[in-house]
Amino acid sequence: MSKNLVIVESPAKAKTIEKYLGKDFHVLASYGHVRDLIPKEGAVDPNNDFAMKYEVIDRNQKHVQAIAKALKTADTLYLATDPDREGEAISWHLLELLKEKNLLKDKPVHRVVFHEITKKAVTEAIANPEIIAINLVNAQQARRALDYLVGFNLSPLLWKKIRRGLSAGRVQSPALRMIVERELEIEAFKSREYWTIDAALTAHEQNFKAKLTQFEGEKVTQFSITNEELAEKTKQTLLDAADGQLLVSKLEKKQQKRNPAPPFITSTLQQEASRKLGFTTKRTMMVAQQLYEGIDIGGETAGLITYMRTDSVNLSVEAVEEIRALIAENYGADNVPKEPRLFKTKSKNAQEAHEAIRPTYPRYLPSQLKSHLSVEQYKLYDLIWKRTIACQMIHATLNMVAVDLTCGNNKHIFRATGSTIASPGFMAVYLEGKDDSNESDDKESFLPPMEEGRPVQLNDINAGQHFTEPPPRYGEASLVKSLEEHGIGRPSTYASIISTLQNREYVTLDSKRFYPTDVGRIVNKFLTEHFTKYVDYDFTANLEDELDAVSRGEKDWIPLMHDFWKPFTTLIHEKEESVQRKDVTQEAIDEKCPDCGSPLSIRLGRNGRFIGCTNYPGCSYTRNLNDDGGATDEPEIVEGRVCPKCESPLVIKAGRYGKFIGCSGYPKCKHIEPLEKPMDTGVECPQCKKGNILKRKSRNSKIFYSCSEYPKCDYALWNAPIKESCPDCDWPILTVKETKRRGVEKVCPQKDCKYATPYEGDPADVLGPKEPGAL
């Protein structure tokens, strides 16, 4: 057996490292954490300085046994788990287990840390071993104990006051609050009408637009024109004054510099992968883990990126030198700034020894590795590579142009703005995406050449009706960004926060946006009203800062735990006595029961929220939450149809996912069917080639298209399919996509294919007629 035993977390990582270290080293995987708190009350003892009771995780028993067996014949133990708080804790737990088994004796134990899995990084770490950083272990233990105490004390309270099976988390609860508050903001939003006036102009045979900024000597604001009558009157006044042309009264030109974004940290990688690749946070971290641990690139296994859980934007001196040389070779020496770019780390606890997420070998171009990577691995590596290269390139220079055009006299002024790229600099490689933007990131508007004092041809004046819109619901990228801005969670926790909210069914993800469920709303209402302090964004962020202080050795974790526990447990006991179930699950409304005259309230039932009589069980009146006051709980019968199974009348029912048709003989007969039957598009599914693609509605009434063979086939689209194969990639179908910016197009649904061409037919034939008021 080998004299040296090295322990890492995953088998893929173990395989790569063993190749680098050679025959004198044996590398085994712990398969993540080896111990956790016992899953019952009493695992953390607040009366004994928060002493913790651990046990070996069942699924990892055999891996612990394999490590123990290998250690018996080894002389030295190297603990090489990940370079963060969790990795430090895994090494410490394993070491404690081996001490209990009396397997260490006098054998030396070393902690080795590397931030990239390359031969140089691994061998240097082995040659320069360290000891376990107990401050990081203490911080992780404090975090685990806090989460346990919150869960084991708050969750039973939720069972008593709301519904059994619910749970609350220390970090997930503020995240839920963000989603619910955004939804309430959207529901309370009152849309306002406004109109814009644009001039359609032509100069030097190029068409362009200018926006009305001053009318009758007054500045035009968003709500200066709020109805069609005023808009048409304004338009006619301008047309009469212009007499077919506008005059260029002022022309401003200036140059603007734009600097590249810093290299990726965990949160920005998750945000950008969501925006540009459509990846969930969980998927991003899974693929990044694969790139970090090692990929076979043709006879050689290499870790292709540095460690992906980091909040540092630093790059090593060696990496920067290699990147600058590569830029000079591939993009020209004029694209290399005189001095390397340095970026400032925002996180107070960012470990300066860590690096940002970057390619370990920048000279491995994405195109060179494409044949060795899966589609997802290639996309993420390409994103990381481009961002890293761009961050060390020269700034981009933009020519900004602003033109004022007068209409008849100086009382009416239009403004046109545009920009052109004078020198692309880093933009030749990469440009950061934006949240909630339908505009292409790399498109710049162009204006034709104009001169002051010269007229410009006016083709028409257009009045456009608009309505103000509520703030957008959170997507994964914007939620991670908001969590980071509020200081809630840390790089390793963002993905788990989102997964936990979905797994608990507190939120749903539809069209890549988060919607709170009825249960999520009630849980949030209970926590914000009765545990206000503990879902407060600042409180959660300050607690994270204190945990960071423990990891830096600036604070002791046990006093921190006492400071948290005493007021928290007092509040738990107080609320257990003072809060009644109806206070949480019922919300009074200003309406009387039509049957008995008692007050009505919004209540939480098995299938979500509904309106019911407060005199229940004396009065059983109920109705759906969105029905008007005249509705009753009598089911609506489907005219002219009976159940195909038992011939009882069919009725319209409401469930957790909306209305559906069901048998009136339930529960004896359980026949159900959708309220609106999916429409067959007649297009064969290109994935399974067995079913057809059907037009369906999601639970939030969003139109989508999916295979009739679901769940056997999971092929789905957001755009309507047509029976035409793609001329570029030969995919059997195309889709019809409509956007405000590009109009109606035929596009290939394959992510790697960019084929798009204008749609010549009537869009209504494929998309159906627009709903009243739709844009």
Secondary structure, 3 states (H helix, E strand, C coil): CCCEEEEECCHHHHHHHHHHHCCCEEEEECCCCCEEECCCCCCEEHHHCCEECEEECHHHHHHHHHHHHHHHCCCEEEECCCCCHHHHHHHHHHHHHHHHCCCCCCCCEEECCCCECCHHHHHHHHHCCECCCHHHHHHHHHHHHHHHHHHHHHHHHHHHHCCCCCCCCCCHHHHHHHHHHHHHHHHHCCCCEEEEEEEEEEECCEEEEEEEEEECCEECCCCCCCCHHHHHHHHHHHHHHHCCEEEEEEEEEEEEEECCCCCECHHHHHHHHHHHHCCCHHHHHHHHHHHHHCEECCCCEECCEECCCCCCCCCCHHHHHHHHHHHHHHHCHHHCCCCCCCCCCCCCCCCCCCCCECECCCCCCHHHHHHHCCHHHHHHHHHHHHHHHHHCCCCEEEEEEEEEEECCCCCCEEEEEEEEEEECHHHHCCCCCCCCCCCCCCCCCCCCCCCCCCEEEEEEEEEEEEECCCCCCCCHHHHHHHHHHHCCCCCCCHHHHHHHHHHCCCEEEECCEEEECHHHHHHHHHHHHHCHHHHCHHHHHHHHHHHHHHHCCCCCHHHHHHHHHHHHHHHHHHHHHHCCHHHHHEEEEEEECCCCCCEEEEEEECCEEEEEECCCCCCCCEEECCCCCCCCCCCEEEEEEECCCCCCEEEEEEECCEEEEEECCCCCCCCEEECCCCEEEEEECCCCCCCEEEEEECCCCCEEEEECCCCCCCCEECCEEECCCCCCCCCCCEEEEEECCCEEEEECCCCCCCCEEECCCCCHHHHCCCCCCCC
